[in-house]
């Protein structure tokens, strides 16, 4: 199970023990942690997930949240081809 804690001060904790940092870059989130002495970078995107759809969160589709048709989640890209929906943001 993937667990990343993103704190308001810009620090991050991966799997409860690996310390790192995160930064909101407007269109994505950069997460950098050191795992077993190796620097690891991940990218996250806010998405809106609803029944039958998942889309990157943009100003144009925020109405889905207002209408109660979807919820905001953070999608973390583990590699270029692998991602996980790991955080629901309330």
VOTOR-693219 format. One record per residue: chain; residue number from 1; x, y, z of N, C-alpha, C in turn. Coordinates in nm, 3 decimals, m for minus. Layout:
<pts>
pt cadena: A, num: NUM, n_c1: X, n_c2: Y, n_c3: Z, ca_c1: X, ca_c2: Y, ca_c3: Z, c_c1: X, c_c2: Y, c_c3: Z
...
</pts>
This chain:
<pts>
pt cadena: A, num: 1, n_c1: 0.084, n_c2: m0.117, n_c3: 0.000, ca_c1: 0.000, ca_c2: 0.000, ca_c3: 0.000, c_c1: 0.089, c_c2: 0.124, c_c3: 0.000
pt cadena: A, num: 2, n_c1: 0.058, n_c2: 0.217, n_c3: m0.087, ca_c1: 0.133, ca_c2: 0.342, ca_c3: m0.097, c_c1: 0.076, c_c2: 0.443, c_c3: 0.000
pt cadena: A, num: 3, n_c1: 0.162, n_c2: 0.499, n_c3: 0.085, ca_c1: 0.120, ca_c2: 0.604, ca_c3: 0.178, c_c1: 0.221, c_c2: 0.717, c_c3: 0.171
pt cadena: A, num: 4, n_c1: 0.172, n_c2: 0.834, n_c3: 0.127, ca_c1: 0.255, ca_c2: 0.954, ca_c3: 0.126, c_c1: 0.181, c_c2: 1.061, c_c3: 0.203
pt cadena: A, num: 5, n_c1: 0.244, n_c2: 1.115, n_c3: 0.303, ca_c1: 0.185, ca_c2: 1.224, ca_c3: 0.380, c_c1: 0.246, c_c2: 1.354, c_c3: 0.331
pt cadena: A, num: 6, n_c1: 0.160, n_c2: 1.444, n_c3: 0.282, ca_c1: 0.204, ca_c2: 1.575, ca_c3: 0.236, c_c1: 0.162, c_c2: 1.678, c_c3: 0.340
pt cadena: A, num: 7, n_c1: 0.258, n_c2: 1.741, n_c3: 0.404, ca_c1: 0.229, ca_c2: 1.836, ca_c3: 0.511, c_c1: 0.226, c_c2: 1.978, c_c3: 0.457
pt cadena: A, num: 8, n_c1: 0.154, n_c2: 2.063, n_c3: 0.527, ca_c1: 0.134, ca_c2: 2.202, ca_c3: 0.485, c_c1: 0.266, c_c2: 2.280, c_c3: 0.473
pt cadena: A, num: 9, n_c1: 0.369, n_c2: 2.240, n_c3: 0.547, ca_c1: 0.497, ca_c2: 2.312, ca_c3: 0.543, c_c1: 0.585, c_c2: 2.272, c_c3: 0.424
pt cadena: A, num: 10, n_c1: 0.536, n_c2: 2.183, n_c3: 0.337, ca_c1: 0.613, ca_c2: 2.141, ca_c3: 0.220, c_c1: 0.695, c_c2: 2.015, c_c3: 0.243
pt cadena: A, num: 11, n_c1: 0.687, n_c2: 1.959, n_c3: 0.363, ca_c1: 0.758, ca_c2: 1.834, ca_c3: 0.388, c_c1: 0.667, c_c2: 1.716, c_c3: 0.352
pt cadena: A, num: 12, n_c1: 0.730, n_c2: 1.601, n_c3: 0.327, ca_c1: 0.658, ca_c2: 1.480, ca_c3: 0.290, c_c1: 0.719, c_c2: 1.362, c_c3: 0.364
pt cadena: A, num: 13, n_c1: 0.635, n_c2: 1.263, n_c3: 0.391, ca_c1: 0.683, ca_c2: 1.139, ca_c3: 0.451, c_c1: 0.625, c_c2: 1.023, c_c3: 0.368
pt cadena: A, num: 14, n_c1: 0.714, n_c2: 0.940, n_c3: 0.315, ca_c1: 0.675, ca_c2: 0.826, ca_c3: 0.233, c_c1: 0.686, c_c2: 0.699, c_c3: 0.315
pt cadena: A, num: 15, n_c1: 0.580, n_c2: 0.619, n_c3: 0.318, ca_c1: 0.575, ca_c2: 0.492, ca_c3: 0.391, c_c1: 0.610, c_c2: 0.507, c_c3: 0.539
pt cadena: A, num: 16, n_c1: 0.587, n_c2: 0.626, n_c3: 0.596, ca_c1: 0.606, ca_c2: 0.648, ca_c3: 0.739, c_c1: 0.748, c_c2: 0.673, c_c3: 0.784
pt cadena: A, num: 17, n_c1: 0.848, n_c2: 0.650, n_c3: 0.697, ca_c1: 0.987, ca_c2: 0.663, ca_c3: 0.741, c_c1: 1.076, c_c2: 0.745, c_c3: 0.649
pt cadena: A, num: 18, n_c1: 1.044, n_c2: 0.752, n_c3: 0.522, ca_c1: 1.131, ca_c2: 0.821, ca_c3: 0.426, c_c1: 1.089, c_c2: 0.967, c_c3: 0.415
pt cadena: A, num: 19, n_c1: 1.180, n_c2: 1.056, n_c3: 0.452, ca_c1: 1.149, ca_c2: 1.199, ca_c3: 0.452, c_c1: 1.176, c_c2: 1.260, c_c3: 0.315
pt cadena: A, num: 20, n_c1: 1.101, n_c2: 1.366, n_c3: 0.285, ca_c1: 1.119, ca_c2: 1.435, ca_c3: 0.160, c_c1: 1.048, c_c2: 1.568, c_c3: 0.159
pt cadena: A, num: 21, n_c1: 1.026, n_c2: 1.618, n_c3: 0.040, ca_c1: 0.958, ca_c2: 1.747, ca_c3: 0.022, c_c1: 0.857, c_c2: 1.736, c_c3: m0.091
pt cadena: A, num: 22, n_c1: 0.764, n_c2: 1.830, n_c3: m0.095, ca_c1: 0.670, ca_c2: 1.839, ca_c3: m0.206, c_c1: 0.645, c_c2: 1.985, c_c3: m0.237
pt cadena: A, num: 23, n_c1: 0.604, n_c2: 2.011, n_c3: m0.361, ca_c1: 0.580, ca_c2: 2.148, ca_c3: m0.405, c_c1: 0.465, c_c2: 2.149, c_c3: m0.504
pt cadena: A, num: 24, n_c1: 0.373, n_c2: 2.243, n_c3: m0.487, ca_c1: 0.263, ca_c2: 2.262, ca_c3: m0.580, c_c1: 0.312, c_c2: 2.350, c_c3: m0.693
pt cadena: A, num: 25, n_c1: 0.312, n_c2: 2.297, n_c3: m0.816, ca_c1: 0.360, ca_c2: 2.369, ca_c3: m0.933, c_c1: 0.245, c_c2: 2.421, c_c3: m1.020
pt cadena: A, num: 26, n_c1: 0.130, n_c2: 2.445, n_c3: m0.964, ca_c1: 0.008, ca_c2: 2.490, ca_c3: m1.029, c_c1: m0.060, c_c2: 2.379, c_c3: m1.109
pt cadena: A, num: 27, n_c1: 0.009, n_c2: 2.321, n_c3: m1.208, ca_c1: m0.055, ca_c2: 2.215, ca_c3: m1.287, c_c1: m0.017, c_c2: 2.075, c_c3: m1.242
pt cadena: A, num: 28, n_c1: 0.078, n_c2: 2.062, n_c3: m1.147, ca_c1: 0.112, ca_c2: 1.932, ca_c3: m1.090, c_c1: 0.180, c_c2: 1.952, c_c3: m0.955
pt cadena: A, num: 29, n_c1: 0.209, n_c2: 1.842, n_c3: m0.890, ca_c1: 0.278, ca_c2: 1.844, ca_c3: m0.761, c_c1: 0.403, c_c2: 1.760, c_c3: m0.773
pt cadena: A, num: 30, n_c1: 0.518, n_c2: 1.816, n_c3: m0.734, ca_c1: 0.645, ca_c2: 1.743, ca_c3: m0.734, c_c1: 0.668, c_c2: 1.688, c_c3: m0.595
pt cadena: A, num: 31, n_c1: 0.701, n_c2: 1.559, n_c3: m0.588, ca_c1: 0.731, ca_c2: 1.494, ca_c3: m0.461, c_c1: 0.870, c_c2: 1.433, c_c3: m0.472
pt cadena: A, num: 32, n_c1: 0.958, n_c2: 1.469, n_c3: m0.379, ca_c1: 1.095, ca_c2: 1.417, ca_c3: m0.379, c_c1: 1.124, c_c2: 1.354, c_c3: m0.244
pt cadena: A, num: 33, n_c1: 1.162, n_c2: 1.227, n_c3: m0.245, ca_c1: 1.196, ca_c2: 1.155, ca_c3: m0.122, c_c1: 1.325, c_c2: 1.078, c_c3: m0.143
pt cadena: A, num: 34, n_c1: 1.389, n_c2: 1.046, n_c3: m0.033, ca_c1: 1.510, ca_c2: 0.965, ca_c3: m0.038, c_c1: 1.473, c_c2: 0.827, c_c3: 0.016
pt cadena: A, num: 35, n_c1: 1.486, n_c2: 0.725, n_c3: m0.071, ca_c1: 1.452, ca_c2: 0.588, ca_c3: m0.034, c_c1: 1.577, c_c2: 0.502, c_c3: m0.045
pt cadena: A, num: 36, n_c1: 1.616, n_c2: 0.445, n_c3: 0.068, ca_c1: 1.739, ca_c2: 0.363, ca_c3: 0.074, c_c1: 1.858, c_c2: 0.437, c_c3: 0.015
pt cadena: A, num: 37, n_c1: 1.871, n_c2: 0.565, n_c3: 0.048, ca_c1: 1.983, ca_c2: 0.646, ca_c3: 0.004, c_c1: 1.972, c_c2: 0.698, c_c3: m0.138
pt cadena: A, num: 38, n_c1: 1.863, n_c2: 0.665, n_c3: m0.208, ca_c1: 1.848, ca_c2: 0.706, ca_c3: m0.347, c_c1: 1.738, c_c2: 0.812, c_c3: m0.358
pt cadena: A, num: 39, n_c1: 1.769, n_c2: 0.924, n_c3: m0.427, ca_c1: 1.669, ca_c2: 1.027, ca_c3: m0.450, c_c1: 1.564, c_c2: 0.975, c_c3: m0.546
pt cadena: A, num: 40, n_c1: 1.437, n_c2: 0.990, n_c3: m0.507, ca_c1: 1.326, ca_c2: 0.943, ca_c3: m0.589, c_c1: 1.230, c_c2: 1.059, c_c3: m0.611
pt cadena: A, num: 41, n_c1: 1.197, n_c2: 1.085, n_c3: m0.737, ca_c1: 1.104, ca_c2: 1.194, ca_c3: m0.772, c_c1: 0.975, c_c2: 1.135, c_c3: m0.827
pt cadena: A, num: 42, n_c1: 0.863, n_c2: 1.188, n_c3: m0.780, ca_c1: 0.732, ca_c2: 1.149, ca_c3: m0.829, c_c1: 0.655, c_c2: 1.276, c_c3: m0.864
pt cadena: A, num: 43, n_c1: 0.560, n_c2: 1.263, n_c3: m0.954, ca_c1: 0.475, ca_c2: 1.375, ca_c3: m0.992, c_c1: 0.331, c_c2: 1.339, c_c3: m0.961
pt cadena: A, num: 44, n_c1: 0.257, n_c2: 1.434, n_c3: m0.907, ca_c1: 0.116, ca_c2: 1.411, ca_c3: m0.877, c_c1: 0.029, c_c2: 1.513, c_c3: m0.949
pt cadena: A, num: 45, n_c1: m0.093, n_c2: 1.471, n_c3: m0.978, ca_c1: m0.191, ca_c2: 1.557, ca_c3: m1.044, c_c1: m0.323, c_c2: 1.547, c_c3: m0.970
pt cadena: A, num: 46, n_c1: m0.389, n_c2: 1.661, n_c3: m0.949, ca_c1: m0.523, ca_c2: 1.655, ca_c3: m0.895, c_c1: m0.618, c_c2: 1.614, c_c3: m1.006
pt cadena: A, num: 47, n_c1: m0.702, n_c2: 1.518, n_c3: m0.976, ca_c1: m0.801, ca_c2: 1.469, ca_c3: m1.071, c_c1: m0.939, c_c2: 1.475, c_c3: m1.006
pt cadena: A, num: 48, n_c1: m1.040, n_c2: 1.480, n_c3: m1.091, ca_c1: m1.178, ca_c2: 1.469, ca_c3: m1.044, c_c1: m1.226, c_c2: 1.332, c_c3: m1.087
pt cadena: A, num: 49, n_c1: m1.271, n_c2: 1.254, n_c3: m0.989, ca_c1: m1.317, ca_c2: 1.119, ca_c3: m1.015, c_c1: m1.466, c_c2: 1.111, c_c3: m0.985
pt cadena: A, num: 50, n_c1: m1.540, n_c2: 1.060, n_c3: m1.081, ca_c1: m1.684, ca_c2: 1.043, ca_c3: m1.065, c_c1: m1.727, c_c2: 0.912, c_c3: m1.125
pt cadena: A, num: 51, n_c1: m1.855, n_c2: 0.888, n_c3: m1.128, ca_c1: m1.906, ca_c2: 0.763, ca_c3: m1.182, c_c1: m1.878, c_c2: 0.755, c_c3: m1.332
pt cadena: A, num: 52, n_c1: m1.789, n_c2: 0.664, n_c3: m1.370, ca_c1: m1.758, ca_c2: 0.644, ca_c3: m1.510, c_c1: m1.655, c_c2: 0.738, c_c3: m1.569
pt cadena: A, num: 53, n_c1: m1.592, n_c2: 0.826, n_c3: m1.489, ca_c1: m1.491, ca_c2: 0.915, ca_c3: m1.546, c_c1: m1.386, c_c2: 0.955, c_c3: m1.443
pt cadena: A, num: 54, n_c1: m1.268, n_c2: 0.985, n_c3: m1.494, ca_c1: m1.160, ca_c2: 1.047, ca_c3: m1.417, c_c1: m1.095, c_c2: 1.148, c_c3: m1.512
pt cadena: A, num: 55, n_c1: m1.080, n_c2: 1.272, n_c3: m1.467, ca_c1: m1.021, ca_c2: 1.376, ca_c3: m1.552, c_c1: m0.932, c_c2: 1.465, c_c3: m1.467
pt cadena: A, num: 56, n_c1: m0.826, n_c2: 1.518, n_c3: m1.527, ca_c1: m0.742, ca_c2: 1.613, ca_c3: m1.457, c_c1: m0.827, c_c2: 1.731, c_c3: m1.412
pt cadena: A, num: 57, n_c1: m0.805, n_c2: 1.777, n_c3: m1.293, ca_c1: m0.881, ca_c2: 1.890, ca_c3: m1.239, c_c1: m0.836, c_c2: 2.019, c_c3: m1.306
pt cadena: A, num: 58, n_c1: m0.929, n_c2: 2.087, n_c3: m1.369, ca_c1: m0.903, ca_c2: 2.217, ca_c3: m1.432, c_c1: m1.015, c_c2: 2.311, c_c3: m1.393
pt cadena: A, num: 59, n_c1: m0.995, n_c2: 2.439, n_c3: m1.417, ca_c1: m1.100, ca_c2: 2.537, ca_c3: m1.387, c_c1: m1.228, c_c2: 2.504, c_c3: m1.464
pt cadena: A, num: 60, n_c1: m1.212, n_c2: 2.450, n_c3: m1.584, ca_c1: m1.327, ca_c2: 2.422, ca_c3: m1.669, c_c1: m1.415, c_c2: 2.308, c_c3: m1.619
pt cadena: A, num: 61, n_c1: m1.356, n_c2: 2.212, n_c3: m1.545, ca_c1: m1.439, ca_c2: 2.099, ca_c3: m1.499, c_c1: m1.465, c_c2: 2.096, c_c3: m1.349
pt cadena: A, num: 62, n_c1: m1.434, n_c2: 2.204, n_c3: m1.278, ca_c1: m1.460, ca_c2: 2.210, ca_c3: m1.135, c_c1: m1.610, c_c2: 2.206, c_c3: m1.102
pt cadena: A, num: 63, n_c1: m1.693, n_c2: 2.232, n_c3: m1.200, ca_c1: m1.838, ca_c2: 2.228, ca_c3: m1.177, c_c1: m1.883, c_c2: 2.088, c_c3: m1.135
pt cadena: A, num: 64, n_c1: m1.808, n_c2: 1.983, n_c3: m1.172, ca_c1: m1.844, ca_c2: 1.848, ca_c3: m1.130, c_c1: m1.838, c_c2: 1.836, c_c3: m0.977
pt cadena: A, num: 65, n_c1: m1.743, n_c2: 1.905, n_c3: m0.914, ca_c1: m1.735, ca_c2: 1.905, ca_c3: m0.768, c_c1: m1.853, c_c2: 1.981, c_c3: m0.709
pt cadena: A, num: 66, n_c1: m1.881, n_c2: 2.100, n_c3: m0.764, ca_c1: m1.991, ca_c2: 2.183, ca_c3: m0.714, c_c1: m2.125, c_c2: 2.112, c_c3: m0.727
pt cadena: A, num: 67, n_c1: m2.140, n_c2: 2.031, n_c3: m0.832, ca_c1: m2.266, ca_c2: 1.960, ca_c3: m0.856, c_c1: m2.272, c_c2: 1.826, c_c3: m0.783
pt cadena: A, num: 68, n_c1: m2.165, n_c2: 1.791, n_c3: m0.711, ca_c1: m2.163, ca_c2: 1.665, ca_c3: m0.637, c_c1: m2.147, c_c2: 1.543, c_c3: m0.726
pt cadena: A, num: 69, n_c1: m2.098, n_c2: 1.560, n_c3: m0.847, ca_c1: m2.085, ca_c2: 1.448, ca_c3: m0.941, c_c1: m1.947, c_c2: 1.382, c_c3: m0.938
pt cadena: A, num: 70, n_c1: m1.856, n_c2: 1.438, n_c3: m0.861, ca_c1: m1.720, ca_c2: 1.382, ca_c3: m0.852, c_c1: m1.652, c_c2: 1.429, c_c3: m0.726
pt cadena: A, num: 71, n_c1: m1.535, n_c2: 1.372, n_c3: m0.700, ca_c1: m1.456, ca_c2: 1.414, ca_c3: m0.584, c_c1: m1.312, c_c2: 1.438, c_c3: m0.628
pt cadena: A, num: 72, n_c1: m1.246, n_c2: 1.527, n_c3: m0.556, ca_c1: m1.108, ca_c2: 1.563, ca_c3: m0.588, c_c1: m1.014, c_c2: 1.460, c_c3: m0.526
pt cadena: A, num: 73, n_c1: m0.923, n_c2: 1.408, n_c3: m0.608, ca_c1: m0.824, ca_c2: 1.311, ca_c3: m0.562, c_c1: m0.688, c_c2: 1.352, c_c3: m0.613
pt cadena: A, num: 74, n_c1: m0.585, n_c2: 1.298, n_c3: m0.552, ca_c1: m0.449, ca_c2: 1.321, ca_c3: m0.597, c_c1: m0.398, c_c2: 1.193, c_c3: m0.660
pt cadena: A, num: 75, n_c1: m0.362, n_c2: 1.198, n_c3: m0.786, ca_c1: m0.307, ca_c2: 1.085, ca_c3: m0.860, c_c1: m0.156, c_c2: 1.100, c_c3: m0.860
pt cadena: A, num: 76, n_c1: m0.085, n_c2: 0.998, n_c3: m0.813, ca_c1: 0.062, ca_c2: 1.002, ca_c3: m0.806, c_c1: 0.119, c_c2: 0.914, c_c3: m0.916
pt cadena: A, num: 77, n_c1: 0.207, n_c2: 0.970, n_c3: m0.997, ca_c1: 0.275, ca_c2: 0.894, ca_c3: m1.102, c_c1: 0.399, c_c2: 0.830, c_c3: m1.040
pt cadena: A, num: 78, n_c1: 0.398, n_c2: 0.698, n_c3: m1.027, ca_c1: 0.513, ca_c2: 0.626, ca_c3: m0.970, c_c1: 0.624, c_c2: 0.611, c_c3: m1.073
pt cadena: A, num: 79, n_c1: 0.584, n_c2: 0.587, n_c3: m1.196, ca_c1: 0.678, ca_c2: 0.586, ca_c3: m1.309, c_c1: 0.606, c_c2: 0.657, c_c3: m1.423
pt cadena: A, num: 80, n_c1: 0.668, n_c2: 0.665, n_c3: m1.539, ca_c1: 0.603, ca_c2: 0.729, ca_c3: m1.653, c_c1: 0.473, c_c2: 0.660, c_c3: m1.694
pt cadena: A, num: 81, n_c1: 0.462, n_c2: 0.530, n_c3: m1.663, ca_c1: 0.346, ca_c2: 0.453, ca_c3: m1.708, c_c1: 0.261, c_c2: 0.398, c_c3: m1.594
pt cadena: A, num: 82, n_c1: 0.302, n_c2: 0.418, n_c3: m1.470, ca_c1: 0.230, ca_c2: 0.361, ca_c3: m1.356, c_c1: 0.187, c_c2: 0.472, c_c3: m1.261
pt cadena: A, num: 83, n_c1: 0.057, n_c2: 0.470, n_c3: m1.225, ca_c1: 0.009, ca_c2: 0.570, ca_c3: m1.130, c_c1: m0.082, c_c2: 0.503, c_c3: m1.028
pt cadena: A, num: 84, n_c1: m0.112, n_c2: 0.577, n_c3: m0.923, ca_c1: m0.201, ca_c2: 0.527, ca_c3: m0.820, c_c1: m0.281, c_c2: 0.646, c_c3: m0.767
pt cadena: A, num: 85, n_c1: m0.410, n_c2: 0.624, n_c3: m0.744, ca_c1: m0.493, ca_c2: 0.724, ca_c3: m0.677, c_c1: m0.476, c_c2: 0.700, c_c3: m0.529
pt cadena: A, num: 86, n_c1: m0.408, n_c2: 0.791, n_c3: m0.461, ca_c1: m0.373, ca_c2: 0.758, ca_c3: m0.322, c_c1: m0.435, c_c2: 0.850, c_c3: m0.218
pt cadena: A, num: 87, n_c1: m0.483, n_c2: 0.965, n_c3: m0.256, ca_c1: m0.533, ca_c2: 1.058, ca_c3: m0.156, c_c1: m0.665, c_c2: 1.117, c_c3: m0.202
pt cadena: A, num: 88, n_c1: m0.763, n_c2: 1.114, n_c3: m0.114, ca_c1: m0.885, ca_c2: 1.189, ca_c3: m0.138, c_c1: m0.872, c_c2: 1.318, c_c3: m0.060
pt cadena: A, num: 89, n_c1: m0.898, n_c2: 1.427, n_c3: m0.125, ca_c1: m0.881, ca_c2: 1.557, ca_c3: m0.059, c_c1: m1.020, c_c2: 1.612, c_c3: m0.031
pt cadena: A, num: 90, n_c1: m1.047, n_c2: 1.639, n_c3: 0.094, ca_c1: m1.180, ca_c2: 1.684, ca_c3: 0.132, c_c1: m1.186, c_c2: 1.828, c_c3: 0.170
</pts>
